[in-house]
C-alpha cells in the first residue's frame, strides 16, 4: 500500500518515495500548448496549488524520471529544458512591507547564486528584471516564472487596510516586471487564493489568461469522484462513498464537483469524519465582516452573484460574497443566464463547511462557547424527544445569557436577522437537513428542518417591533407551507417564534401539528 502525501507539496518527493499521486500532468501539456504562456489560477487554501506548481517546475527542468507511468511521460519534449524562477509567499506571515522586502531580497540572492548573476541595478524591481534577462541570455533559453500564493502578503494584513494597500502596491510594482520581460519568458503561472483585478495587481499583463472559472481547467486541482475511487481504491474498502461525498465533495468552478485533497488524505488516514480542512484556518475576519454588514446568515444557503462579484477582490471595498467564494466557504452550485450576462448560484460545498462555518458563526455571536456546546446537546435531545417546551426554554435561556453590553457594542438591536440567524446556525451546526424556503424579509425566516428523515419542523420567525399585528403561527397556517411536505413525512409541525427587540428574547413560541 502506498503512503498518503498529507501536506506534501513536493512533486519530486511524492514520485520518489512511493506516495499516492493523482495524475494532473495532462493539464501541464494543455497549458503549454494553449499559447500565450501567461496563466493565473485562484483556488482556496490547501487545494493542491503548490503541488501543481512544482509539477510544472519539474517538467520544465526536464526531470523525466519523475513522470514515469504518468500521462506526460510520452507527451512532452524532454530534450529541451528551461531555467525556472520559483517564487513562493506561502511560508510564514508577512506583518509589514519590510518583511516582504526581506523575502524579495532573499529570492534575488538565491537566483544570483543559482545562476551566477552579477546585479548592476539597485531596486528590487530592476534586479528582478535583470535576473530574468541575464538568466535567459546566459543559458540561451527563455525563462519559466512560477509564482505561488502571490496574494498571501496582502491577505496576512487584510484587517489592516493601510498596510495591505502598501503591500499591494509593492507587489504590483514587483510583478510589473513580467510585462517588459515578455521576450525573455517562456511560461508564467501565478496562483493565489484571491483574484485581484488586473488593474490593481497585474497592471499591463493584457495576455494573462485567467483559468479560474475555465471549465476545461475546473479539475486542475482537487480530486474528482473518479480519481478518488481509482487512485485510492485500496484505501476505500468498507467505507461509505456516499457519506464521504456528502462530507467532503462539492467544490465546483463551473464543471463537475471536487474534493479538497487535504480533507480526503486525512480522512483516509484517520477513518473519521471531521472538518479537517476547516480546522486549518480560522475565518475570524470573515465572520466579523458578516456581523458588521448585518448579514442574514441563512442567505448563504443560496446566494446569487455575478461573475464580477465572485471574480474581483478589492481591498478598498471587501464584498462578503467575494471572500466567501474565493476562500472556499461557498462554491458554484449552478450557472444562471440573464440575457448576455452569466450569474452564479452559490452555496456551501458540503456538510463539513456547512456545519463548521455555522458553528463558528454561532461561537462568534454567542460569545460563550461552553454554554453553546451544552445548549447544542440539550437542543438535539429536545428534538429527539419532540419536547417543544424544553426547546423553547433552551433558546430563552440562551438569549437571556447574552450580556446587554454585547448587544450595545455590536448594535445587534438594529440587526433584524440576528434572532433568526441564531436559530438557523444551531440547526445547521448539528448537521441537520435545513431547508431555507423564503428569506426575502430579514425580519422573518421561513425554514424547514427535517429530523431523522421522518419528522419536519416548519418555522416562522417574527420580531414584534417590526410586525406588531402579525402572529408567526397564524402566518404559517395561512400560507400553508406544510402542504409540500404532506405524504412524505410521518409528522409535520408548525412552529411560530416571536421575538422582542426590547426584551432581547423570545416572547412567543407556539407549536401546532399540521393537518391536511
C-alpha positions in Angstrom: 0.0 0.0 0.0 1.3 3.4 -0.9 1.8 6.3 1.5 -0.6 9.2 1.9 1.0 12.5 0.8 -0.5 14.6 3.7 0.8 18.1 3.5 3.5 17.3 0.9 3.9 19.9 -1.8 7.0 18.4 -3.5 6.3 16.5 -6.7 9.7 15.1 -6.6 9.2 13.7 -3.0 5.8 12.2 -3.9 7.1 10.5 -7.0 10.4 9.3 -5.4 9.1 8.0 -2.1 6.1 5.8 -3.0 3.2 8.2 -2.3 -0.2 8.2 -4.0 -0.4 10.7 -6.8 -3.4 11.8 -8.8 -2.1 12.4 -12.3 -2.7 16.1 -13.2 0.0 16.1 -15.9 -2.4 16.3 -18.8 -3.1 19.9 -17.7 0.7 20.6 -17.9 0.7 19.7 -21.6 -2.6 21.6 -22.3 -1.3 24.8 -20.6 1.9 24.8 -22.7 0.0 24.1 -25.9 -2.6 26.8 -25.3 -0.2 29.5 -26.3 0.2 32.9 -24.7 2.1 31.4 -21.8 0.8 33.7 -19.0 -1.7 31.9 -16.7 -3.5 32.7 -13.5 -5.4 30.3 -11.2 -7.2 31.1 -7.9 -8.2 28.3 -5.6 -8.8 28.1 -1.8 -6.0 27.2 0.6 -4.8 23.6 0.7 -6.3 22.7 -2.6 -3.1 21.4 -4.3 -1.9 24.7 -6.0 1.7 24.4 -4.7 1.9 20.7 -5.8 0.7 21.5 -9.3 3.2 24.4 -9.5 6.0 22.1 -8.5 4.8 19.6 -11.1 5.2 22.3 -13.7 8.7 23.1 -12.4 9.9 19.5 -12.6 8.5 19.2 -16.2 10.3 22.3 -17.4 13.5 21.2 -15.7 13.3 18.0 -17.7 13.1 15.5 -14.8 11.7 12.8 -17.0 12.3 10.0 -14.4 9.7 11.6 -12.1 7.0 11.2 -14.7 7.3 7.5 -15.4 3.9 6.0 -15.8 2.2 9.4 -16.0 0.5 11.0 -19.0 3.3 13.4 -19.5 6.0 10.7 -19.9 5.2 10.2 -23.6 3.7 13.6 -24.3 6.5 16.1 -23.5 9.7 17.2 -25.2 12.2 16.0 -22.7 15.2 17.1 -24.8 14.6 20.8 -24.1 14.8 22.2 -20.6 14.2 25.7 -19.3 15.5 27.7 -16.4 12.9 28.2 -13.7 12.4 31.1 -11.3 10.2 29.9 -8.5 8.6 32.5 -6.1 6.6 31.4 -3.1 5.0 33.5 -0.5 3.4 30.6 1.3 5.7 30.3 4.2 5.4 32.5 7.3 3.4 35.6 8.0 4.1 39.0 6.5 3.4 41.6 9.1 4.6 44.7 7.2 6.2 45.8 4.0 9.8 45.4 5.4 9.3 41.7 5.9 8.0 41.4 2.3 11.1 43.3 1.0 13.3 41.0 3.1 11.8 38.0 1.3 12.2 39.5 -2.1 15.9 40.4 -1.3 16.4 36.7 -0.2 14.9 35.5 -3.5 17.2 37.8 -5.5 20.2 36.4 -3.6 19.1 32.8 -4.3 18.8 33.5 -8.1 22.2 35.2 -8.0 23.9 32.2 -6.5 22.0 29.6 -8.6 22.5 31.3 -11.9 25.8 33.2 -11.3 24.2 36.6 -11.9 26.0 39.9 -11.2 23.5 42.6 -10.5 24.1 46.1 -11.6 20.9 47.7 -10.6 19.7 48.7 -7.0 16.0 48.5 -6.8 14.2 45.1 -6.2 12.1 45.6 -9.3 15.1 46.4 -11.5 17.1 43.4 -10.2 14.1 41.1 -10.8 14.1 42.2 -14.4 17.9 41.9 -14.6 17.7 38.3 -13.3 15.2 37.2 -16.0 17.2 38.9 -18.8 20.6 37.6 -17.7 19.4 34.1 -17.0 17.8 33.9 -20.4 20.8 35.4 -22.2 23.3 33.3 -20.2 21.6 30.0 -20.8 20.3 31.0 -24.3 16.8 29.9 -23.3 13.7 31.7 -22.2 12.8 31.6 -18.5 9.8 30.0 -16.8 8.4 32.0 -13.8 6.2 30.3 -11.3 4.6 32.4 -8.5 2.8 30.6 -5.7 0.5 32.3 -3.2 1.1 35.7 -4.9 -1.5 37.3 -2.6 -0.6 36.0 0.8 1.4 39.1 2.0 -1.8 41.1 1.3 -4.2 38.6 3.0 -1.9 38.4 6.0 -2.8 42.1 6.6 -6.4 42.2 5.4 -7.6 43.7 8.7 -5.1 46.5 8.5 -6.1 48.1 5.3 -3.3 50.7 5.1 -0.7 48.0 5.4 -2.5 45.8 2.9 -2.6 48.6 0.4 1.0 49.4 0.9 2.0 45.7 0.3 -0.4 45.5 -2.7 1.4 48.5 -4.3 4.8 47.0 -3.7 3.7 43.7 -5.2 2.2 45.5 -8.2 5.5 47.2 -8.8 7.3 43.8 -8.5 5.0 41.9 -10.8 5.0 44.7 -13.4 8.5 43.4 -14.5 6.8 40.5 -16.2 5.2 42.8 -18.8 8.5 44.2 -20.1 10.4 40.9 -19.7 7.9 39.1 -22.1 10.5 38.5 -24.8 12.6 36.5 -22.3 9.8 34.5 -20.8 8.7 31.0 -22.0 5.9 30.5 -19.5 4.4 32.2 -16.4 2.0 30.6 -14.0 0.6 32.5 -11.0 -1.5 31.1 -8.2 -3.3 32.5 -5.2 -6.5 32.3 -3.1 -8.0 35.6 -4.2 -8.4 37.1 -7.6 -7.5 40.8 -7.5 -8.4 42.8 -10.5 -5.7 43.0 -13.2 -5.8 46.8 -12.9 -4.7 46.8 -9.3 -2.1 44.0 -9.2 -1.2 42.8 -12.7 -1.4 46.1 -14.5 -0.4 45.8 -18.1 -0.4 42.0 -18.3 -3.1 42.0 -21.0 -2.1 38.5 -22.1 -2.7 37.0 -18.7 -5.1 34.1 -19.1 -7.3 33.7 -16.0 -8.3 30.0 -15.9 -10.0 30.2 -12.5 -13.5 29.7 -14.0 -12.4 28.0 -17.2 -14.4 24.7 -17.3 -11.6 22.9 -19.2 -9.4 23.5 -16.1 -12.0 23.0 -13.4 -10.3 19.9 -12.1 -6.7 21.1 -12.4 -6.5 21.0 -8.6 -8.6 18.8 -6.2 -9.8 15.2 -6.8 -12.8 14.2 -8.9 -15.0 11.3 -7.7 -13.5 9.1 -10.5 -9.9 10.0 -9.4 -10.7 9.2 -5.7 -12.2 5.8 -6.5 -9.4 4.9 -9.0 -6.3 6.1 -7.2 -7.3 5.3 -3.6 -9.2 2.1 -4.3 -7.2 0.0 -1.8 -8.0 2.6 0.9 -11.7 2.7 0.4 -12.7 -0.8 1.4 -15.6 -0.8 3.8 -16.1 3.0 3.5 -19.4 4.5 2.5 -18.7 6.5 -0.6 -22.0 8.3 -0.3 -21.1 9.5 3.2 -17.6 10.6 2.1 -19.2 12.5 -0.8 -21.7 14.2 1.5 -19.0 15.3 3.9 -16.2 16.4 1.5 -17.3 16.6 -2.1 -19.0 19.6 -3.7 -16.4 22.2 -4.7 -17.0 23.5 -8.2 -15.6 26.0 -10.6 -18.2 25.5 -13.3 -17.8 21.9 -14.4 -18.3 18.9 -12.1 -17.5 18.7 -8.4 -14.3 18.1 -6.5 -12.8 17.0 -3.2 -10.3 19.1 -1.3 -7.2 16.8 -1.2 -6.3 17.8 2.3 -9.7 16.5 3.6 -9.5 13.2 1.7 -6.0 12.4 2.7 -6.6 13.0 6.4 -9.9 11.1 6.3 -8.3 8.1 4.6 -5.6 8.2 7.3 -7.8 8.7 10.3 -11.0 7.0 9.0 -13.1 9.5 11.0 -15.4 12.2 9.6 -14.0 15.5 10.9 -13.7 19.1 9.5 -10.0 18.6 8.6 -9.8 21.4 6.1 -11.9 23.9 8.1 -9.8 23.4 11.2 -6.6 24.5 9.4 -7.9 28.1 9.2 -9.9 30.4 11.4 -12.2 32.8 9.4 -12.4 35.4 12.2 -12.1 38.3 9.9 -14.7 36.9 7.6 -17.2 36.3 10.4 -16.5 39.8 11.8 -17.3 41.2 8.3 -20.6 39.2 8.2 -21.5 40.6 11.6 -20.6 44.2 10.6 -22.6 44.0 7.4 -25.6 42.6 9.4 -25.5 39.6 7.0 -28.5 37.4 7.1 -26.8 34.0 7.6 -29.5 31.7 6.1 -28.9 33.5 2.7 -25.6 31.5 2.5 -27.7 28.5 1.5 -28.5 30.0 -1.9 -26.7 33.2 -2.9 -26.8 34.7 -6.4 -23.8 36.6 -7.5 -22.4 38.0 -10.8 -19.1 36.9 -12.3 -17.7 40.4 -11.3 -18.6 39.8 -7.7 -17.1 36.3 -7.4 -14.1 37.2 -9.6 -12.8 40.5 -8.3 -11.2 41.2 -4.9 -10.8 44.8 -3.9 -9.1 45.9 -0.7 -10.8 49.2 -0.8 -14.3 47.6 -0.6 -14.5 44.0 0.6 -17.5 42.1 -0.8 -18.6 39.4 1.6 -19.7 37.2 -1.3 -16.3 37.5 -3.0 -14.5 36.5 0.1 -16.8 33.6 0.9 -16.4 32.2 -2.6 -12.7 32.7 -3.1 -11.8 31.3 0.3 -13.8 28.2 -0.3 -16.7 28.6 2.1 -19.1 28.9 -0.8 -18.9 27.3 -4.2 -20.7 27.4 -7.5 -23.9 25.4 -7.5 -25.4 26.5 -10.8 -25.0 28.9 -13.6 -27.8 31.3 -14.4 -28.1 33.1 -17.8 -29.7 36.6 -17.6 -29.6 37.8 -21.2 -26.0 38.0 -22.2 -24.9 38.0 -18.6 -23.9 35.0 -16.6 -24.6 34.8 -12.9 -23.8 32.1 -10.4 -25.8 30.4 -7.7 -23.5 29.9 -4.7 -23.9 27.6 -1.7 -22.0 25.5 0.8 -19.8 22.9 -1.0 -20.5 20.1 1.5 -21.5 19.1 5.0 -18.1 19.9 6.5 -18.2 23.5 5.5 -21.9 24.0 6.3 -21.7 22.6 9.8 -18.3 24.1 10.7 -18.9 27.6 9.3 -22.3 28.0 11.0 -20.8 26.6 14.2 -18.0 29.1 14.1 -20.5 31.9 13.4 -22.5 30.7 16.4 -19.4 30.9 18.6 -18.8 34.5 17.4 -22.4 35.6 18.0 -23.0 34.0 21.4 -19.5 34.7 22.9 -19.8 31.8 25.3 -18.6 28.6 23.7 -19.1 26.3 26.6 -22.8 27.4 27.1 -23.3 27.0 23.3 -22.0 23.4 23.4 -24.1 22.5 26.3 -27.1 24.0 24.6 -26.5 22.1 21.4 -26.6 18.8 23.3 -29.8 19.8 25.1 -31.2 21.1 21.8 -30.6 17.8 20.0 -32.2 15.8 22.9 -35.2 18.1 22.9 -35.7 17.5 19.1 -35.2 13.7 19.6 -37.9 13.7 22.2 -40.1 16.1 20.3 -40.1 18.2 23.5 -41.2 21.7 22.4 -41.4 23.2 25.9 -37.8 22.2 26.5 -36.8 23.6 23.1 -38.4 26.9 24.0 -36.7 27.0 27.4 -33.3 26.3 25.9 -33.5 29.2 23.4 -35.0 31.5 26.0 -32.1 30.7 28.5 -29.6 31.2 25.7 -30.7 34.6 24.7 -31.0 35.6 28.3 -27.4 34.7 28.9 -26.0 37.2 26.3 -24.8 40.3 28.1 -26.6 43.5 27.3 -23.2 45.1 26.6 -22.7 42.7 23.7 -25.8 44.0 22.1 -24.7 47.5 22.6 -21.2 47.1 21.3 -22.3 45.2 18.2 -25.6 47.1 17.6 -27.5 43.8 17.5 -30.7 45.5 18.3 -30.6 47.1 14.8 -29.8 43.7 13.2 -33.2 42.4 12.2 -31.9 39.0 11.1 -30.0 38.2 14.3 -32.5 36.1 16.1 -33.4 34.0 13.0 -29.7 33.6 12.1 -29.1 32.2 15.6 -31.8 29.5 15.2 -30.5 28.7 11.7 -26.9 28.3 12.9 -28.0 25.9 15.8 -29.8 23.7 13.3 -27.0 23.6 10.7 -24.2 23.2 13.3 -25.9 20.0 14.3 -25.7 18.8 10.7 -29.5 18.7 10.3 -31.3 18.9 7.0 -32.2 22.6 7.0 -34.2 24.0 4.0 -34.5 27.7 3.7 -37.8 28.3 1.9 -38.1 32.0 1.8 -35.7 34.6 3.1 -36.8 37.7 1.3 -37.5 39.6 4.5 -34.7 39.8 7.0 -37.1 40.2 9.9 -38.5 36.8 9.3 -37.4 33.4 8.1 -39.4 30.5 6.7 -37.3 27.5 7.5 -38.0 23.7 7.3 -35.9 21.3 9.4 -36.1 17.6 8.5 -35.2 15.4 11.5 -34.1 11.8 11.1 -35.9 11.6 7.8 -39.4 11.3 9.3 -40.3 14.5 11.0 -40.4 18.0 9.7 -40.5 21.3 11.6 -41.5 24.4 9.7 -40.5 27.7 11.4 -41.8 31.2 11.0 -39.9 34.0 12.8 -41.2 37.5 13.6 -39.8 40.4 15.5 -42.6 42.1 17.5 -41.5 45.7 16.8 -41.3 45.1 13.1 -44.6 43.3 12.8 -46.8 44.3 15.8 -50.0 42.9 14.3 -48.6 39.7 12.9 -48.5 36.3 14.6 -45.9 33.8 13.4 -48.0 30.7 13.7 -51.1 32.3 12.1 -49.0 33.2 9.1 -47.6 29.7 8.8 -51.1 28.3 8.7 -52.3 30.9 6.3 -49.5 30.3 3.8 -49.8 26.6 4.1 -46.1 25.9 3.6 -46.6 22.5 5.1 -48.5 21.2 2.1 -45.4 20.4 0.0 -44.3 18.0 2.8 -47.6 16.2 3.2 -47.4 12.5 2.4 -43.6 12.4 2.5 -43.1 12.6 6.3 -44.8 10.9 9.3 -45.1 14.1 11.3 -45.2 17.8 10.4 -45.1 20.6 12.9 -45.7 24.3 12.5 -43.6 26.4 14.9 -44.2 30.2 15.3 -41.4 32.1 17.1 -41.8 35.7 18.1 -39.0 37.9 19.5 -38.9 41.3 21.1 -36.0 43.7 20.5 -36.9 45.5 23.7 -36.8 42.3 25.8 -34.0 40.8 23.7 -35.6 37.4 23.9 -38.4 35.1 22.8 -41.8 36.3 23.8 -43.9 33.8 21.8 -43.3 30.1 21.0 -46.4 28.3 19.5 -46.5 24.8 18.1 -49.2 23.0 16.2 -49.1 19.7 14.3 -50.1 20.2 10.7 -53.1 18.5 9.2 -54.3 18.4 5.6 
